[in-house]
């Protein structure tokens, strides 16, 4: 009877984790297709309307490590429910007939939900059977990305029929449903854990990330006020350096930066950062190209809703790749999977650079991108968690998602800068060659990602390699492998440590 109950709970827990991760990703991405409609509805400039997306990314990037640290403690269930309550309240603010400033507050509250993805992974690792947790974590990582592809066309369709409030109303409905789902399904964290939030570190990190995302979103600043942009970039780097230094000295760091120095973790985060730039670059290139009117000499002049349908192959093939990758991971090492996935994304860039004369070619390129992104996202958690203690799952993956968010923002900014440079004075749209130039930059980014992943594969020691069964949880973390109890250490490992 007990076994039957546990299996039933596991069956309910997996879809709950997937649904919550999908909802928070889709709701946070609602700002992308609604920027023009927000500017029209609230009578603000496009640059101001752009902040409905930027502020969600910012709050998510700041909340992610904080929630990751809270999720590592005994109050993880309360943290999840409180965070979803904040997201629901923010969703209500976006629907109510309030001034534009309140819309930004609501979008910031919605962005906080992005920090829940890593907590969903922590729950899966703690409460699911070993054989199932790795595949579930991989799919959580995938749906956190393809959620943008799900939210984009739905939001655009609702905007066409009911205005921007209707689109945000969808966000309120699904976030309320996610809260109820979490209330019924989220288990209590295992005992014996503690969590302390470094408030000063969180504020310094928030300042650095605010400047990074501001510089990434305000592409005109680099062309019109280059000196100001460079000064702000230097300040951002200094703040992030101060944050890293303070985390290294803190007894209760927001993120265990020392663990991030492990070759597997550091290499994976570097690969995630560069790959994030390339992935989001191609995503923005294709959607923008599809909406460019024929009068520009290229493009297809698609409406917001139809352009959103171009993301369907991205979402579908991304999910397929997420299902297949854990099985392939039983036979192929994680870093090699990252390298292969980067090659696939690079292939999407090649297709876009060489063939984009008809809409079918854009669908193919988007499908290739989705498959590569889905595979990369599914393989990434396994590489990091193979050397991470179970208690630090949420914290380690939170840092990885901060890296990913910054990479995505820089990818979007890179595309905007390249296309702006390719726009002649007096023209509204860039020339067709600017898209090719941006695609070549993306190919270079994915080549760097591939080489980083291959280097990581060569550096992995036998202790960090996956077991033949593909269960990465069985491997000791960086702390466990050096300071684990004698009874949990194999004789060969004891001799290695002794020899060292």
Secondary structure per residue as TSV (DSSP state, phi and psi in degrees):
chain	resnum	aa	ss	phi	psi
A	1	X	-	360.0	-42.9
A	2	X	H	-63.0	-42.3
A	3	X	H	-63.9	-39.8
A	4	X	H	-62.6	-42.4
A	5	X	H	-62.8	-44.2
A	6	X	H	-62.4	-41.5
A	7	X	H	-65.9	-39.0
A	8	X	H	-63.3	-44.3
A	9	X	H	-62.5	-39.2
A	10	X	H	-63.6	-40.2
A	11	X	H	-64.2	-36.4
A	12	X	H	-76.2	-32.7
A	13	X	H	-69.1	-41.7
A	14	X	H	-60.2	-53.4
A	15	X	H	-62.7	-30.3
A	16	X	H	-65.3	-45.3
A	17	X	H	-61.8	-42.7
A	18	X	H	-64.9	-43.2
A	19	X	H	-64.4	-44.8
A	20	X	H	-63.8	-43.9
A	21	X	H	-62.3	-38.9
A	22	X	H	-67.1	-42.9
A	23	X	H	-63.6	-49.5
A	24	X	H	-64.8	-33.4
A	25	X	H	-70.0	-44.3
A	26	X	H	-66.1	-41.7
A	27	X	H	-66.6	-40.4
A	28	X	H	-64.8	-30.5
A	29	X	T	-83.4	-2.4
A	30	X	H	-60.5	-24.0
A	31	X	H	-66.8	-25.6
A	32	X	H	-62.4	-55.0
A	33	X	H	-80.8	-5.4
A	34	X	H	-105.1	3.3
A	35	X	H	-59.3	-48.4
A	36	X	H	-64.9	-42.0
A	37	X	H	-65.8	-37.2
A	38	X	H	-64.1	-43.6
A	39	X	H	-60.2	-39.6
A	40	X	H	-72.9	-43.1
A	41	X	H	-68.2	-41.6
A	42	X	H	-98.5	1.0
A	43	X	T	56.4	51.5
A	44	X	-	-123.8	164.7
A	45	X	-	-71.5	159.2
A	46	X	H	-61.3	-36.7
A	47	X	H	-61.8	-38.1
A	48	X	H	-70.2	-41.3
A	49	X	H	-64.3	-29.6
A	50	X	T	-58.8	-26.8
A	51	X	H	-68.8	-15.5
A	52	X	H	-65.5	-23.3
A	53	X	H	-92.6	-45.4
A	54	X	H	-61.3	-42.2
A	55	X	H	-69.5	-29.6
A	56	X	H	-69.2	-41.1
A	57	X	H	-64.9	-39.7
A	58	X	H	-64.9	-51.3
A	59	X	H	-62.7	-35.5
A	60	X	H	-66.5	-41.3
A	61	X	H	-65.6	-36.7
A	62	X	H	-76.1	-41.2
A	63	X	H	-70.8	-28.4
A	64	X	H	-58.5	-53.4
A	65	X	H	-67.2	-32.7
A	66	X	H	-64.6	-47.7
A	67	X	H	-66.5	-34.1
A	68	X	H	-61.8	-39.8
A	69	X	H	-70.3	-42.2
A	70	X	H	-64.4	-36.6
A	71	X	H	-69.6	-17.4
A	72	X	T	-80.4	-7.5
A	73	X	S	-99.7	-168.8
A	74	X	T	-78.4	-10.1
A	75	X	T	-107.8	37.2
A	76	X	H	-64.6	-43.3
A	77	X	H	-60.3	-45.3
A	78	X	H	-62.8	-37.9
A	79	X	H	-63.2	-44.0
A	80	X	H	-62.5	-46.6
A	81	X	H	-66.7	-41.0
A	82	X	H	-65.0	-39.9
A	83	X	H	-64.8	-44.4
A	84	X	H	-65.2	-32.7
A	85	X	H	-63.4	-39.9
A	86	X	H	-62.9	-41.9
A	87	X	H	-64.2	-41.5
A	88	X	H	-63.4	-43.6
A	89	X	H	-62.7	-42.1
A	90	X	H	-63.5	-38.0
A	91	X	H	-63.9	-36.5
A	92	X	H	-64.7	-38.2
A	93	X	H	-64.1	-33.2
A	94	X	H	-72.9	-20.4
A	95	X	H	-92.8	-33.8
A	96	X	S	-66.7	149.1
A	97	X	S	-76.0	72.7
A	98	X	-	-114.7	165.1
A	99	X	-	-62.8	168.9
A	100	X	H	-59.6	-36.4
A	101	X	H	-59.4	-37.7
A	102	X	H	-70.7	-30.5
A	103	X	H	-62.0	-42.0
A	104	X	H	-64.4	-38.7
A	105	X	H	-61.6	-43.8
A	106	X	H	-63.7	-40.9
A	107	X	H	-66.6	-36.9
A	108	X	H	-62.8	-41.2
A	109	X	H	-65.7	-38.2
A	110	X	H	-64.7	-37.3
A	111	X	H	-64.9	-26.8
A	112	X	H	-56.2	-31.2
A	113	X	G	-61.7	-20.9
A	114	X	G	-60.8	-24.8
A	115	X	G	-72.5	-7.7
A	116	X	H	-79.8	-17.2
A	117	X	H	-59.0	-46.0
A	118	X	H	-65.8	-33.7
A	119	X	H	-67.8	-35.1
A	120	X	H	-61.7	-37.0
A	121	X	H	-66.9	-39.5
A	122	X	H	-62.3	-41.2
A	123	X	H	-63.0	-44.5
A	124	X	H	-61.9	-40.9
A	125	X	H	-70.1	-31.0
A	126	X	H	-84.2	-32.1
A	127	X	H	-118.7	-3.6
A	128	X	S	-103.0	154.4
A	129	X	-	-57.9	151.0
A	130	X	H	-56.2	-40.5
A	131	X	H	-69.3	-17.3
A	132	X	H	-105.5	-21.9
A	133	X	H	-65.8	-41.1
A	134	X	H	-62.1	-44.9
A	135	X	H	-65.8	-37.9
A	136	X	H	-66.6	-43.3
A	137	X	H	-61.4	-40.5
A	138	X	H	-61.7	-42.9
A	139	X	H	-70.4	-34.4
A	140	X	H	-60.3	-42.4
A	141	X	H	-61.8	-39.0
A	142	X	H	-70.2	-48.3
A	143	X	H	-66.4	-23.7
A	144	X	H	-67.6	-17.6
A	145	X	H	-99.5	-46.7
A	146	X	H	-71.6	-9.1
A	147	X	H	-57.7	-33.0
A	148	X	H	-63.1	-39.2
A	149	X	H	-68.1	-28.3
A	150	X	H	-77.0	-42.5
A	151	X	H	-73.5	-31.1
A	152	X	H	-60.2	-59.2
A	153	X	H	-66.0	-35.9
A	154	X	H	-64.7	-43.2
A	155	X	H	-64.3	-41.2
A	156	X	H	-64.6	-40.6
A	157	X	H	-64.7	-46.0
A	158	X	H	-64.3	-34.8
A	159	X	H	-65.2	-40.6
A	160	X	H	-62.6	-34.6
A	161	X	H	-95.2	-37.1
A	162	X	H	-126.7	3.8
A	163	X	-	87.6	178.7
A	164	X	H	-66.5	-30.9
A	165	X	H	-65.3	-34.1
A	166	X	H	-66.3	-40.4
A	167	X	H	-63.7	-44.1
A	168	X	H	-69.1	-25.9
A	169	X	H	-63.2	-36.0
A	170	X	H	-59.7	-40.5
A	171	X	H	-62.0	-40.2
A	172	X	H	-63.9	-41.8
A	173	X	H	-64.2	-49.0
A	174	X	H	-72.7	-31.6
A	175	X	H	-70.4	-36.7
A	176	X	H	-63.8	-39.5
A	177	X	H	-65.7	-38.0
A	178	X	H	-64.9	-37.6
A	179	X	H	-63.1	-45.3
A	180	X	H	-63.5	-38.2
A	181	X	H	-62.4	-45.1
A	182	X	H	-65.0	-38.6
A	183	X	H	-60.0	-37.1
A	184	X	H	-87.3	-24.8
A	185	X	H	-115.3	-21.5
A	186	X	-	-73.5	122.2
A	187	X	-	-81.2	166.7
A	188	X	-	-79.0	143.1
A	189	X	-	-66.1	150.9
A	190	X	-	-57.6	149.9
A	191	X	S	-74.8	174.7
A	192	X	S	81.6	16.5
A	193	X	-	-117.6	157.3
A	194	X	-	-139.5	155.7
A	195	X	-	-144.6	135.0
A	196	X	-	-134.6	130.9
A	197	X	-	-95.1	125.9
A	198	X	-	-80.3	97.1
A	199	X	H	-65.4	-44.7
A	200	X	H	-61.5	-44.6
A	201	X	H	-60.5	-38.8
A	202	X	H	-64.4	-38.8
A	203	X	H	-68.4	-41.9
A	204	X	H	-64.0	-43.8
A	205	X	H	-61.3	-40.9
A	206	X	H	-60.7	-42.0
A	207	X	H	-63.2	-44.8
A	208	X	H	-64.6	-44.2
A	209	X	H	-69.1	-33.6
A	210	X	H	-59.2	-45.9
A	211	X	H	-66.7	-40.3
A	212	X	H	-62.3	-48.3
A	213	X	H	-70.0	-33.0
A	214	X	H	-64.0	-46.4
A	215	X	H	-65.8	-32.0
A	216	X	H	-72.6	-33.0
A	217	X	H	-87.0	-28.8
A	218	X	-	-96.4	73.6
A	219	X	H	-65.1	-28.3
A	220	X	H	-66.9	-23.9
A	221	X	H	-62.7	-36.3
A	222	X	H	-69.4	-31.8
A	223	X	H	-87.1	-32.8
A	224	X	H	-94.5	-32.9
A	225	X	-	-136.7	67.9
A	226	X	H	-60.7	-40.6
A	227	X	H	-62.3	-44.9
A	228	X	H	-61.3	-42.8
A	229	X	H	-62.9	-41.7
A	230	X	H	-65.3	-43.2
A	231	X	H	-60.9	-45.2
A	232	X	H	-63.5	-36.7
A	233	X	H	-64.2	-40.5
A	234	X	H	-64.2	-43.3
A	235	X	H	-61.2	-41.5
A	236	X	H	-61.3	-44.0
A	237	X	H	-63.1	-42.4
A	238	X	H	-63.0	-42.5
A	239	X	H	-62.6	-42.5
A	240	X	H	-67.7	-34.6
A	241	X	H	-66.8	-41.1
A	242	X	H	-62.1	-40.1
A	243	X	H	-62.6	-44.8
A	244	X	H	-62.6	-42.8
A	245	X	H	-62.1	-43.6
A	246	X	H	-67.2	-35.3
A	247	X	H	-66.7	-35.8
A	248	X	H	-67.6	-31.2
A	249	X	H	-88.4	-18.5
A	250	X	-	-76.7	141.8
A	251	X	S	-76.9	-25.1
A	252	X	S	-127.3	71.7
A	253	X	-	-69.2	154.7
A	254	X	S	-64.1	-41.7
A	255	X	S	-131.3	135.8
A	256	X	-	-74.6	86.3
A	257	X	H	-64.1	-30.5
A	258	X	H	-61.6	-40.6
A	259	X	H	-65.8	-28.5
A	260	X	H	-68.3	-15.3
A	261	X	T	-80.6	-8.4
A	262	X	S	-59.6	134.5
A	263	X	H	-52.3	-40.7
A	264	X	H	-66.1	-44.2
A	265	X	H	-70.4	-45.9
A	266	X	H	-62.3	-45.0
A	267	X	H	-63.4	-40.0
A	268	X	H	-65.2	-40.2
A	269	X	H	-70.3	-36.6
A	270	X	H	-63.2	-44.9
A	271	X	H	-61.9	-39.8
A	272	X	H	-64.7	-40.0
A	273	X	H	-63.9	-51.0
A	274	X	H	-68.2	-41.6
A	275	X	H	-63.9	-38.0
A	276	X	H	-59.7	-38.7
A	277	X	H	-60.2	-48.5
A	278	X	H	-67.8	-43.3
A	279	X	H	-61.3	-49.7
A	280	X	H	-71.3	-28.2
A	281	X	H	-61.2	-48.6
A	282	X	H	-67.8	-37.1
A	283	X	H	-59.9	-45.0
A	284	X	H	-71.9	-35.4
A	285	X	H	-61.6	-47.6
A	286	X	H	-67.3	-45.4
A	287	X	H	-65.4	-38.7
A	288	X	H	-70.5	-39.4
A	289	X	H	-62.9	-40.4
A	290	X	H	-65.3	-30.4
A	291	X	H	-91.1	-6.2
A	292	X	S	-68.5	130.0
A	293	X	-	-69.3	158.4
A	294	X	G	-61.5	-25.0
A	295	X	G	-62.7	-18.4
A	296	X	G	-77.4	-8.0
A	297	X	T	94.8	-1.1
A	298	X	S	-159.6	-175.2
A	299	X	S	83.3	177.1
A	300	X	-	-127.5	-3.8
A	301	X	-	59.8	36.8
A	302	X	-	-75.3	148.9
A	303	X	-	-71.3	168.9
A	304	X	H	-59.5	-41.6
A	305	X	H	-67.3	-47.1
A	306	X	H	-65.5	-38.7
A	307	X	H	-63.0	-33.1
A	308	X	H	-64.9	-29.6
A	309	X	H	-67.1	-22.0
A	310	X	T	-62.6	-23.2
A	311	X	T	-79.9	-8.8
A	312	X	H	-60.3	-47.8
A	313	X	H	-59.4	-34.4
A	314	X	H	-60.2	-47.2
A	315	X	H	-70.7	-45.1
A	316	X	H	-64.3	-51.8
A	317	X	H	-71.4	-27.7
A	318	X	H	-64.5	-40.5
A	319	X	H	-68.6	-40.2
A	320	X	H	-60.2	-44.8
A	321	X	H	-62.7	-37.3
A	322	X	H	-64.5	-32.5
A	323	X	H	-75.0	-34.9
A	324	X	H	-81.3	-33.5
A	325	X	H	-59.1	-44.7
A	326	X	H	-58.6	-34.9
A	327	X	H	-69.2	-42.8
A	328	X	H	-64.8	-33.0
A	329	X	T	-65.0	-15.6
A	330	X	T	-70.0	-19.7
A	331	X	T	-116.4	-20.2
A	332	X	S	-122.0	137.5
A	333	X	-	-63.6	148.5
A	334	X	H	-55.5	-50.3
A	335	X	H	-59.6	-33.2
A	336	X	H	-67.9	-34.7
A	337	X	H	-64.3	-40.9
A	338	X	H	-60.1	-44.2
A	339	X	H	-63.1	-44.9
A	340	X	H	-63.7	-39.2
A	341	X	H	-64.7	-39.5
A	342	X	H	-63.1	-36.5
A	343	X	H	-63.9	-40.3
A	344	X	H	-63.5	-45.1
A	345	X	H	-61.5	-41.7
A	346	X	H	-59.2	-35.5
A	347	X	H	-63.3	-34.8
A	348	X	H	-62.2	-40.6
A	349	X	H	-62.2	-42.1
A	350	X	H	-62.1	-44.0
A	351	X	H	-61.0	-43.9
A	352	X	H	-66.5	-38.6
A	353	X	H	-68.8	-34.0
A	354	X	H	-95.7	-29.3
A	355	X	-	-144.3	105.7
A	356	X	-	-147.2	31.5
A	357	X	S	-82.6	-17.2
A	358	X	S	-136.3	163.6
A	359	X	H	-66.1	-32.0
A	360	X	H	-61.1	-35.8
A	361	X	H	-66.9	-34.9
A	362	X	H	-66.4	-39.7
A	363	X	H	-61.9	-41.0
A	364	X	H	-64.6	-46.5
A	365	X	H	-61.0	-40.5
A	366	X	H	-68.0	-36.6
A	367	X	H	-65.3	-42.8
A	368	X	H	-62.4	-43.0
A	369	X	H	-59.8	-45.7
A	370	X	H	-60.8	-43.0
A	371	X	H	-64.7	-42.8
A	372	X	H	-66.3	-43.0
A	373	X	H	-66.3	-41.7
A	374	X	H	-62.4	-43.3
A	375	X	H	-66.3	-43.3
A	376	X	H	-62.3	-45.3
A	377	X	H	-66.6	-35.3
A	378	X	H	-72.1	-32.7
A	379	X	H	-81.1	-27.4
A	380	X	H	-59.5	-48.6
A	381	X	H	-59.2	-36.6
A	382	X	H	-63.2	-37.1
A	383	X	H	-65.1	-42.1
A	384	X	H	-76.5	-45.1
A	385	X	H	-73.0	-16.7
A	386	X	T	-62.3	-23.7
A	387	X	T	-122.9	23.8
A	388	X	S	-122.2	129.5
A	389	X	-	-59.8	151.3
A	390	X	G	-57.7	-37.4
A	391	X	G	-67.0	-19.4
A	392	X	G	-104.8	13.9
A	393	X	H	-57.6	-51.6
A	394	X	H	-63.3	-41.8
A	395	X	H	-66.3	-45.4
A	396	X	H	-64.0	-44.5
A	397	X	H	-72.8	-27.8
A	398	X	H	-62.0	-45.0
A	399	X	H	-61.5	-40.6
A	400	X	H	-61.5	-35.9
A	401	X	H	-75.7	-28.4
A	402	X	H	-63.8	-45.4
A	403	X	H	-59.1	-42.9
A	404	X	H	-63.8	-42.5
A	405	X	H	-61.9	-43.2
A	406	X	H	-64.9	-40.8
A	407	X	H	-62.0	-43.1
A	408	X	H	-61.1	-43.3
A	409	X	H	-63.6	-42.9
A	410	X	H	-67.7	-32.8
A	411	X	H	-64.5	-43.0
A	412	X	H	-63.0	-42.5
A	413	X	H	-66.1	-39.5
A	414	X	H	-61.2	-44.7
A	415	X	H	-60.9	-43.1
A	416	X	H	-62.9	-40.8
A	417	X	H	-66.8	-43.3
A	418	X	H	-65.7	-43.3
A	419	X	H	-69.6	-33.8
A	420	X	H	-66.0	-39.6
A	421	X	H	-66.0	-26.2
A	422	X	T	-92.0	10.0
A	423	X	S	-100.3	118.7
A	424	X	-	-71.2	148.9
A	425	X	T	-53.9	131.8
A	426	X	T	90.5	-14.0
A	427	X	-	-90.4	149.3
A	428	X	S	-87.5	-27.4
A	429	X	S	-124.0	149.9
A	430	X	-	-71.8	162.6
A	431	X	-	-75.3	161.6
A	432	X	H	-62.2	-31.5
A	433	X	H	-65.1	-25.2
A	434	X	H	-63.9	-33.8
A	435	X	H	-67.1	-37.5
A	436	X	H	-65.1	-41.5
A	437	X	H	-61.2	-44.6
A	438	X	H	-62.5	-38.2
A	439	X	H	-64.4	-38.5
A	440	X	H	-64.8	-37.8
A	441	X	H	-62.5	-41.0
A	442	X	H	-63.5	-39.6
A	443	X	H	-60.9	-41.0
A	444	X	H	-63.6	-41.3
A	445	X	H	-62.5	-42.2
A	446	X	H	-72.3	-28.7
A	447	X	H	-65.8	-41.0
A	448	X	H	-63.7	-41.2
A	449	X	H	-61.4	-42.2
A	450	X	H	-62.7	-45.8
A	451	X	H	-66.0	-38.0
A	452	X	H	-62.9	-42.9
A	453	X	H	-66.7	-38.9
A	454	X	H	-67.0	-38.7
A	455	X	H	-64.0	-37.8
A	456	X	H	-64.8	-39.6
A	457	X	H	-63.0	-36.3
A	458	X	H	-73.0	-28.9
A	459	X	H	-84.8	-16.4
A	460	X	-	-65.4	130.0
A	461	X	-	-85.6	166.7
A	462	X	G	-57.3	-32.3
A	463	X	G	-67.2	-25.6
A	464	X	G	-99.6	-2.6
A	465	X	S	-74.7	150.2
A	466	X	-	-70.9	154.3
A	467	X	-	-73.9	160.3
A	468	X	T	-56.8	-27.8
A	469	X	T	-78.3	-7.7
A	470	X	-	84.4	3.8
A	471	X	-	-84.3	102.9
A	472	X	G	-80.6	-14.0
A	473	X	G	-70.5	-22.7
A	474	X	G	-73.2	-12.8
A	475	X	S	-82.0	142.9
A	476	X	-	-69.8	144.8
A	477	X	-	-77.9	174.0
A	478	X	H	-60.5	-32.3
A	479	X	H	-78.9	-43.8
A	480	X	H	-66.0	-38.3
A	481	X	H	-71.3	-20.0
A	482	X	H	-101.6	-31.3
A	483	X	H	-127.1	15.8
A	484	X	-	-64.2	162.2
A	485	X	-	-68.8	148.0
A	486	X	G	-57.2	-35.4
A	487	X	G	-71.6	-18.7
A	488	X	G	-97.5	5.6
A	489	X	S	-110.8	134.7
A	490	X	-	-72.9	153.2
A	491	X	H	-57.1	-38.7
A	492	X	H	-62.6	-39.4
A	493	X	H	-66.4	-37.2
A	494	X	H	-63.0	-39.8
A	495	X	H	-67.5	-37.8
A	496	X	H	-62.6	-45.1
A	497	X	H	-63.6	-42.3
A	498	X	H	-62.6	-42.8
A	499	X	H	-63.2	-39.9
A	500	X	-	-63.7	360.0
